[in-house]
Amino acid sequence: MTDVELRHLRTMAAIAEEGTFGGAAGSLGYTQSSVSQQIAALEKAVGGAVFDRPGGPRRVRITPLGQVVLAHGRDLLTKAGELADAVDRFRAGNGRIDIGTFQGATNTILPTVVRQLLSEHPGCDIRLSEVEPEDPRIGDRDLLFHYGQLEGDVEHVELLDEPYLLVAHVGTFPDGPVSVKLLHQAPMVAWPASPHQTWLERTLARGGARPRIVFRTAGHESIVSMARAGIGSAVLPALALHGSDAWSDDRLSIHRLQPSPASTWYLYWPTGRTHSPLAARAVDIAREVAQELVGQM
């Protein structure tokens, strides 16, 4: 049996419903000769007649072979309709998107990305996952936020350069920017040892400062609390303080550093992968939010 075309099955179903070739032609918008040609092609494909044609205005009768073809044909037409509907919904943005993230992006960029995607595409399926900073891998994800360079088959867009700020008990340093060299042997509260914290401390060392770490603790709020108490100052990424009350706390002072350590935020996706509408929209939103954040730093 040669290939059966969906349009031939659709025409057969219309004839079975209307009872005549002419009625089917009218419902489908075809000419009657076109309907006859399609049924002839279908019968050639299945190797036998699917309709008995009594002639004149009388209704056609489906043959036993035609009953088999029509039963399975209707199943195929239903599946084809479901496929077309699924493709339409995908193009409209009602698919699934998997995004890897880190804490900074989760707190600042992703809320807007998620909110706008759900607003524009209420039927979409958004899956988020935290990525290990020591070993970030994109895997099967559509997108990955990360604050460093990734190896492997990935493409990216740079979102922003995030400066690091000095947070200190008020009066510890003069107002205005602070030279990194003034942090040499100064008491400091810091994150536990990690690749990124190690990078920060090496960057400070290159600027002439090896602070005296008096306490290591996880969490920006905990570090700020210790700086507020006066045990030591802290060097934190600017967006860790975004929207916090540290800026209005009269027990704290926040300074830019000279030279200022900075890390670049990237948004990655697998090389050669065509973006789904959801992924493409997520990239656009992320870039817009990043530009807004740059203006606030």
N, C-alpha and C positions, 0 to 999 in steps of 0.2 A: 504494500500500500504506500503510495506517495504521500507527501505531507498534505495535511488538511489545514486550510486556512480558516482563521477565526471569522473572517467576513463571510465565508461560505456557510459556516455553522449559524451565524447570526441571521443570514438570509433564510436558511432552512427553518429556523425557529419562527421567523416571521410568517412564513407560508403556513406552517402548522397552526399558528394562531389565527391567521386571517382566513385560511381555507382555500385561497386562490393565489395564483402568481400575481395577478393584477392587484389584489388587495395588499399583498406584501410589498409590491413595488411602490404603492402609494404611501404606506407607512414608513418605508425606508428612504423615500425620496429618490428611488432608482427608476429607470425605464423598465418595462416588462421584459424587454429583450435582455437587459443586463441581468435581471433576476434569473431568467432561463439559462443564460451562459454560466452563471455562478453555480446553479444546481447541476448543470452538466459537468462542470469541473469537479464538483464534489462527488458526483456519482462515478466519475472516472477514477478519482482518488480512492474511493472505498470499494470499487469493483462491482457495482450493481446499482439498481434503481432504488432511490429512497422515497419516491412518490409514484403512485399509479395515477395517470392523468386521464380522466374519463372524457375530457374535451368539453368545449362549450363553457357555459357559465357554472357547470356543476363543480362542487368542491373536490379538491384532490384528496386522495387517500394515502396515508403513510404506509409504506411497506414494512414487513418484519425487520428487514435490514435497516430501514429508515428509523424504526423505533429504537434500535440499538444505538445508531449514530446520534439520534436526537437526545437520548437520555445522557450519554456521555458528553455530547456537545454542550448541553446546557450546564453541566458541571464545569466544563472548560470555560464557558462564557462567564460563569459566576466568578471563577478564579481570576480570569482576566480582568473583570471589573474590580475585584478586590486589589489586584496588583496596581491597576491604574489609580485607584483611590489612595493606596499607600504611597505611590510615587507623588501624587498631588499633595498629600499631607506632608511628605518629606520636603518637597520644594517649598511648601508654605512655612516650614520651620517646625513642624510637629514631630521631629525625630528625637534622637537621643544624642547627648553630648557628654563626654567624659573629660573632666578637667582636673589636672594635678595642681597643687598649690602649696604655698608656704605661709607662715603666720602673717607676715606683713601684707601680702596680697589678699589673704583671707579677710583681714580687718579693713582694708582700704579700697581695693579695686573690685573684688568679687561681689560684695553686696549689691553694687550698682549693676554689674553684669547680670547677676541672677535676677534681680528685680525687673530689669528691662526685658530680658528674654522671656520671663514668665508673663509679663504684661503684653508683649507683642505676640507671643506664641503660647497661649495658655495650655495647649496640649503637649508641650515639649517635656522631655525627660532629662533632667540635669543630674549628673552624678559627679560628686566632688570627692577628692581623696587627698590627704596630706602626704607629701613626699619626703622621704628621709633626706635631710640636707647633706648627710655624709655621702650618700650614693643616689643622687637623683636620676631616675630613669623614666623616660616617657612611656615605654611599654606600649600598651594598646590604647593609651589615652589619645584624645583628639588634640588637646592643648596642655601645655605645662608652663606654669609660672615658676621662675627661678631667678635667684639673684647672682648667678654666676654663669660661666661658660660651660656648656654641655658638649661632650664628645659624641661622636656617632653620626648617624644619618638623620640630622635634624636641620630645620630652617628656623629662623627666628626674626622677631622685630624687637628693637630696643624700646623699652617703655619709658624709663627715666633713670637719671643718676641721682642716687639718694645720698646726701651728705650726712656725716656724723656730727653730732652736737655734744658739747660738754655740759653736763648737768651737775651743779655744785650747790653746797649750802651757801646761802646768801652771804656775801662779804668775803668768800674764799679767794675770789679773783676780781680784778678791776672790771668795771663795766666794759662792754664791747668785746670784740674778738680777742681770743687768747692764743698765744703762741703755743704750739705743741710742746716746745722745749720746757715750758713751765710745768708740765706734767711729770717731768723726770723725778723719780723717787717720791712723787706725791701719792698719798693714800688713795686707793681707788677700789670701787666695787665693780665687779665684772661678772659676765656670764661664766658658767663652767667651761672648761676647755672643750673646744669643738673646732672643726676646720675653719669656720667663719670667725670665731673669736681669736683663733691663732693668727688668722690673716690680719685682723684688726690690730693685735698687739705687735705684730711684725711691722705693720705700716706705721704705727706710732714710734717704734724703735728707729725706723729709717728717718723719721722726722726729728730724732734726737731725744726721745722720751722712753724711759722704761719705768712706768709707774709701779708703785709698791702695792700689789693686790692684797687687800686686807680682808676681802670676803668675796666669795663666788656664790652666786645664787641664780636660779632660773627664773625668768619672768621679768619683763621690763618694770612692772609695777613694784615688785620687790626691790629692784635695784634703785628705783627712784625713792622709795621709802627710806632706804639706808642713806642715800645722799641727803635727803631731807633731815635725817637724824644727825648728820654731820660726821659720820664715820669715815667718809671718803667721797670723792666725786665720781662721776661715771661718764663714759663716752657711749652714746646710744645713737642708733639711726634716727634721722629726723622724723620719719613717719611712725616710729614707735611712740612719739609724743603727740602725734596728730589727734586733735580733738580732746586731749587730756587737760586736766586742771593744773598741770605742772607750770604752764605758762602764766597762770594768775596766782600761783602760790607764793606768798611773800617770804617763805623760808627757803626758796630756791632761786637760783639764777641760771639762765641758759645762755650759752655763748657759742658762737661759731669758732671753729678752730682754724689756725693758720700754720701750715697748710692743712686743708680739710680732707680727712679720709672720706672716700665715697665708694659706694658699690652700685653697679648697674643692674637694673631689673630687666629681665627678658621674658618674652612670651614665645614658647617653642611649639613646633608641630613636626610630625614626621616628614622627611624629605619626599617630595613627589606626591604626597597625598592631596587629593582634591578636597578642598574644604566643603563640608556640608553647609547649607544656608545658616544653620545654627552656629557652627564654628566661625564662619566668616563674620557673622554679626557680632559674636563674642569678641573677636579680635578688634573690630571697629570700636565697640563700646569700651574695651580695655584701654585702647589708645586715647580715646577721648577723656576717660577718667584720669589717666596718667598725666595728660597735659594739664588738667585742672589741678592735680596735686603739685605739679612742678611750680605752678603759679602761687601755691600756698606755702612753699618751703622757703 
